[in-house]
Amino acid sequence: MQRYSMEIEQPYIIGIAGGSASGKTTLINRLQELYSADQICVISQDHYYRPLSEQIVDENGEINFDLPEGIDFKRLVRDIKKLKKGQDVQIVEYTFNNPSVFPKEIVFKSSSVIVVEGLFIYTDPKLDSLFDLKLYVEASLDIMLKRRMTRDAKERGMTPEQIEYQWEQHVLPAYKRYLLPYRNDVDLIIVNNTHFERSFEVLTNHLNQLINA
């Protein structure tokens, strides 16, 4: 696949939000296939969750990861500003308390394009103000639940009962309160029930215009 060279004077920052398992990671993987690692830097909100001891617990004693309060936005904003200045950022992977996963050290390299993805990235005013382009990835609720069942069992070692509980008690309420209200404030909505080829073409055309300007 052809890769493009970038000549953007300062980092161009893209936000990618959307419901859980809507396809944000798939979109990011496609961008990383098209542009090289030194041209695009991807930061996930998930790596900025506060320690488990600081997470909010629901009435049944279960940690609710689907709340903006669980994210250390101050640290995320600080790291993005470092990248904008050309400085690299080093963090430790967040593993959602999965005992089978050993946290890795992650280094974010400053690059021409910085992509920030996550459920709640538009809820923090200081973070929101940094975005040059705001995207929203969406899929039907049935499809998102099906994808989440597969992902959380494989990546987070959760049982079907645990996944369904989180979906009903945490994910859906957060989706309605912290995602849908921001949907109409973005620059591009990407529908990913089956594919997003046309939207992806719009996005890459925009990036290529910046590159060739």
N, C-alpha and C positions, 0 to 999 in steps of 0.2 A: 504494500500500500504506500502511496506517495506521502512523503512528509514535507511540511512546509517550513520555511525559515521565517523567523519572526524578527521584526525591527521596530518594536514598540519602545518608545522612550522611557516609559515608566511602567511598572506592573499594572496590568489590566485585571481587575478583580471581578470574578463572576460568582454569584451566589446560586446554589442549587438546593431548593427545598422541595418538599413533597411528602405525602403520606408514607408510613412505614411499608417497605416492600413495594413501593410504586415504580421503582426502576432507576433510582438515582445512581446506584453503583454501576448499573449497566451503561448508563449514559456516560459516566466518567471513564469507564473502561474503553469505550469507543473513542473518546477524546484522546486518551493516552495511547491508543493505537495509531492515531493520526498524527499526533505531535510528540516529539521526543521528550525525554525526562528533563532535559535542561531547558525546555521551552514552556513546560506547564507543570505547576506545582499543585497538588491536590491535598487539601486539609479537611479531615472529617471532624465534625462537631463531636462525634462519639469519643474522641481521644481527650476531650476536655470535660468529661464528667468529673464531678467532685468525688472525693473518697466515699466509700460506702457508709461510713459513719456519719456523713453529712447529708445523705439522701433521705428524702421524705418517705415514711412508711405509711401504708394505708391501714384501714380499720381492721384488716385481717393479719397485720404484721408483715405484709409483703412490700418490698421496695418498689416504689413507683418511679421508673426511669423515664416516664413520659411526661415530665414537667420541666419547663424552662429553668426552674429554680435549681435543678440538678446539674446545670452546666456552669462552668466557670468562664463566663463570657469576658470578664476582665482579662484573664490570661490569654484567651483566644484573640481578643482585639490587640493586646500587646504584641503577640507573636506575629500577627498579620502586619502590623506596623513595622516590625523588624524586617520582615521579608520585603516590604515596600522600600526600605532603605538599603536593600542589597545584602542583608545579614541572614545567615542560615539559622535555623531554629532546631533544637534537639529536645525531644520529649520521650516519654515512656508510654508504650501502647496500653490502652485501657481494655481489659479483657472481660468486663461484666461479671467478675467473680467466677469465671469458668475455671475449675481446678485443673482441667486438662490442657489449658493453654498457658504457656510461659510468656510473660510480657516481654516484648522486644523493644529495643531502642529504635526510635524513628528520627530521621534527620530530614527536615524540610529544606530544600534548596531554593534560594531566591531565583525567580525565573520571570519570563516576560508575562505569563498569564498565571494568576493564582486563582484556583477554584476552591471555594469553601462550600461544603455540603453538609446538610443536617436538617433535622426536623424543625428546629426552632430558631434558625439563624436570622429570621426576619423579625423576631420578637424583641431583640435587643437594639435599641435606637443607635448606640454607638457603633455596633457591628453593621447594622443596616446602612448606615451612612457611608460605609467604605465601599459599597458595591457599585461598580460601573454598569453591570448588567445583572438583572435578577430573573431567574428561571424558576418555574414550578412544574414538577413532574407529577402526573396524576394517573390513577388507574381505578377501576371499579373496586368497591369494598370487597366483593367476593374474590376477586383476583388477588388483591393485596393480602387477604387472609391466607389464601392457599400458598402464596409465595412465602409468607412469614412462617407457616407451619413447617415448610421444608428447610428454610434457612436457620431458624432458631434451634431446631432439633440437631442440625448438623454442626453449626458454628458455635452454639452456646450450650449444647447438651441438655436442652429442656425437653420435658415430656409434653405430649399433646394437651394434657390437662392444664399444665402450667402456661402453655402458649395461649390456649383459649381463655384462661382466666385473665391474663394480661391484656388480651385483645378487648374483652368486654369491659373490664374495670379500668384500664389505663389507656390503651391505645385509642379506642374510639372517642372517649371524652376529650382527649388531647387533640385529636384530629379535628373535632368540631370547634374547639375553643382556640387552639393555637396555630392551626394551619389554614383552614378554610377562610377565616377573616382576612388573611394576607394574600389570598389567591388573586384577587382583582388588582393588586398593586404591583404585579410583576410585569416584566417586559415581554416574556414569552412563556406560554403554557404548552407543555409537551405531554400529550396523551399517550400512555404506554400500556394499553390493554393487550395489544399484540405486538406492535412495533412502533418506532417513532422516526422512520426514515425521512419524512418530509420536514419535520421539525428540526431534525439533526442537520439537514442540508441548510436550513435557514440559519442555524447557529454557526455552522462552519463557514458559510458565505460571509457572515458578519465578521468573524475572526480573520478571514482571508483579506477582507477589505482593510482591516487595521494593519495587517502584515504588509500589504502592498502600498499603503498610503505613503 
